[in-house]
Amino acid sequence: MEKLGVGVIGCGMISGNHFHALEKLENVSLRAVCDVDEEKLQKAAEAQGADGYVHWRELICRDDIDAVHICVPHYLHAEMSIFALRAGKHVLCEKPMGVSLGEARAMEAAALESGKTLTVCFQNRYNGASRRMKELIGSGALGQVLGGSAFVTWNRAEPYYQNSPWRGKWETEGGSVLINQAVHTLDLLRYLAGEMTLRGCTMSAKRLADTIETEDTCDMLLTNSAGGRFLFYASNCGANNLPVQMHLLLEKGELHLDGARLTIKGPEGTAFEDYTTALAVGKDYWGSGHGPFIQDFYRRIQAGQPPFITPADALETTRLLEEAYTYPMSIRRRPT
Ligand SMILES: NC(=O)c1ccc[n+]([C@@H]2O[C@H](COP(=O)([O-])OP(=O)(O)OC[C@H]3O[C@@H](n4cnc5c(N)ncnc54)[C@H](O)[C@@H]3O)[C@@H](O)[C@H]2O)c1
């Protein structure tokens, strides 16, 4: 089978996870990389043996590029994804799916019109523990999900924002702890417990009020279609990066996720399962999902199948973000 030609746009922190995953695939060939930062570009081009571009449109328009990975600041996701889809390329876009619901809808429409694949990188759905939770819930053995809670308590200090000027701004990051760090856990919650309705939300900047214009702390009350109540809390004010915690209460049991460790309580008793994997690349809190996610993206393209995370699915996570950022009770609100 002919190899698919790939381009990666954005050679910053997360690009290493994409390069590492691509290196392991036999059915794709990384042909080009792009970054406006020429130092990063040169380093990535040399390390990957790929052609380097400063202008992203030039990379996308190359005839031998079939798919692009969008690994740039949030405010560029929609523009680059839409351009690439219209140019007939498949798109794997890092999270989030745009900085607003309007952008996510435009991305979905471009994918539908082009007939090309668009997916959004919620790689945590591919973590071993996530897959196990989905399987257990799907089997019905524990009954419906009746409620739960999720906690993302991480540590992002001033330099994280000061050294990366696109972060901490409404226009370029679109928010902070919720849209950037906790979006994975919010996505996972709706993936596991069903579509969520936002019932309450508070956003504030506690630790980083002088550094960022967005939120460093967010709490939400959500309900699912079964009427279950979910508490969601995320903050970058933590002393360190604690493992993500998620607790789901089901009709006949409970699931407790502590990072990669899962406790299953059911009619038969309690079981502990550990899905910790040694990471070859990236930060622990990014998890191990990029490899299987990217592999599955290409497998499905070559099999003529839709992506596992469709645009319509990813859009629902952006809908929740939009509702949270514009919630009337929010202390911090995105300017209109
Ligand atoms: N899935 C995950 O777990 C995960 C983890 C970290 C980051 N991310 C996402 O990856 C994306 C990038 O984050 P990062 O941490 O790598 O940021 P970063 O700032 O380290 O890297 C972004 C890169 O994009 C480049 N860039 C900016 N404008 C550009 C343009 N017009 N054309 C080409 N390149 C341009 C920058 O020079 C920089 O090198 C974000 O969407 C972020 O949310 C995802």
The ligand as an SDF file (V2000), in Angstrom:
LIG
                    3D

 44 48  0  0  0  0  0  0  0  0999 V2000
   -2.8920   16.4030   23.6060 N   0  0  0  0  0  0  0  0  0  0  0  0
   -2.1370   16.8230   24.6250 C   0  0  0  0  0  0  0  0  0  0  0  0
   -2.0190   16.1800   25.6630 O   0  0  0  0  0  0  0  0  0  0  0  0
   -1.4240   18.1330   24.4840 C   0  0  0  0  0  0  0  0  0  0  0  0
   -0.3730   18.4600   25.3480 C   0  0  0  0  0  0  0  0  0  0  0  0
    0.2830   19.6810   25.1510 C   0  0  0  0  0  0  0  0  0  0  0  0
   -0.1490   20.5530   24.1540 C   0  0  0  0  0  0  0  0  0  0  0  0
   -1.2100   20.2010   23.3680 N   0  0  0  0  0  0  0  0  0  0  0  0
   -1.7310   21.1090   22.3410 C   0  0  0  0  0  0  0  0  0  0  0  0
   -0.7760   21.2190   21.2830 O   0  0  0  0  0  0  0  0  0  0  0  0
   -0.8410   22.5320   20.7320 C   0  0  0  0  0  0  0  0  0  0  0  0
    0.5250   23.1640   20.8240 C   0  0  0  0  0  0  0  0  0  0  0  0
    0.9140   23.2090   22.1720 O   0  0  0  0  0  0  0  0  0  0  0  0
    2.4480   23.2370   22.6140 P   0  0  0  0  0  0  0  0  0  0  0  0
    2.4500   22.9810   24.0720 O   0  0  0  0  0  0  0  0  0  0  0  0
    3.2560   22.3650   21.7330 O   0  0  0  0  0  0  0  0  0  0  0  0
    2.7760   24.7810   22.3440 O   0  0  0  0  0  0  0  0  0  0  0  0
    4.1650   25.4390   21.9820 P   0  0  0  0  0  0  0  0  0  0  0  0
    3.9950   26.8900   22.1720 O   0  0  0  0  0  0  0  0  0  0  0  0
    5.2620   24.7220   22.6830 O   0  0  0  0  0  0  0  0  0  0  0  0
    4.3110   25.1100   20.4250 O   0  0  0  0  0  0  0  0  0  0  0  0
    3.5380   25.7260   19.4410 C   0  0  0  0  0  0  0  0  0  0  0  0
    4.4310   25.9300   18.2330 C   0  0  0  0  0  0  0  0  0  0  0  0
    3.6480   26.4790   17.1630 O   0  0  0  0  0  0  0  0  0  0  0  0
    4.4670   27.4130   16.4930 C   0  0  0  0  0  0  0  0  0  0  0  0
    3.6550   28.3510   15.7270 N   0  0  0  0  0  0  0  0  0  0  0  0
    2.9640   29.4170   16.1820 C   0  0  0  0  0  0  0  0  0  0  0  0
    2.3610   30.0580   15.1690 N   0  0  0  0  0  0  0  0  0  0  0  0
    2.6440   29.3510   14.0500 C   0  0  0  0  0  0  0  0  0  0  0  0
    2.3040   29.5120   12.6800 C   0  0  0  0  0  0  0  0  0  0  0  0
    1.5410   30.5300   12.2630 N   0  0  0  0  0  0  0  0  0  0  0  0
    2.8010   28.6260   11.7870 N   0  0  0  0  0  0  0  0  0  0  0  0
    3.6120   27.6110   12.1980 C   0  0  0  0  0  0  0  0  0  0  0  0
    3.9660   27.4200   13.4870 N   0  0  0  0  0  0  0  0  0  0  0  0
    3.4810   28.2710   14.4010 C   0  0  0  0  0  0  0  0  0  0  0  0
    5.2700   28.0710   17.5960 C   0  0  0  0  0  0  0  0  0  0  0  0
    6.4230   28.7430   17.1160 O   0  0  0  0  0  0  0  0  0  0  0  0
    5.5800   26.8910   18.5030 C   0  0  0  0  0  0  0  0  0  0  0  0
    6.8060   26.2770   18.1890 O   0  0  0  0  0  0  0  0  0  0  0  0
   -1.9210   23.2640   21.5290 C   0  0  0  0  0  0  0  0  0  0  0  0
   -3.1370   23.1320   20.8650 O   0  0  0  0  0  0  0  0  0  0  0  0
   -1.9670   22.5290   22.8370 C   0  0  0  0  0  0  0  0  0  0  0  0
   -3.2010   22.6290   23.5110 O   0  0  0  0  0  0  0  0  0  0  0  0
   -1.8300   19.0090   23.5130 C   0  0  0  0  0  0  0  0  0  0  0  0
  1  2  1  0
  2  3  2  0
  2  4  1  0
  4  5  1  0
  4 44  2  0
  5  6  2  0
  6  7  1  0
  7  8  2  0
  8  9  1  0
  8 44  1  0
  9 10  1  0
  9 42  1  0
 10 11  1  0
 11 12  1  0
 11 40  1  0
 12 13  1  0
 13 14  1  0
 14 15  2  0
 14 16  1  0
 14 17  1  0
 17 18  1  0
 18 19  2  0
 18 20  1  0
 18 21  1  0
 21 22  1  0
 22 23  1  0
 23 24  1  0
 23 38  1  0
 24 25  1  0
 25 26  1  0
 25 36  1  0
 26 27  1  0
 26 35  1  0
 27 28  2  0
 28 29  1  0
 29 30  1  0
 29 35  2  0
 30 31  1  0
 30 32  2  0
 32 33  1  0
 33 34  2  0
 34 35  1  0
 36 37  1  0
 36 38  1  0
 38 39  1  0
 40 41  1  0
 40 42  1  0
 42 43  1  0
M  CHG  2   8   1  16  -1
M  END
$$$$
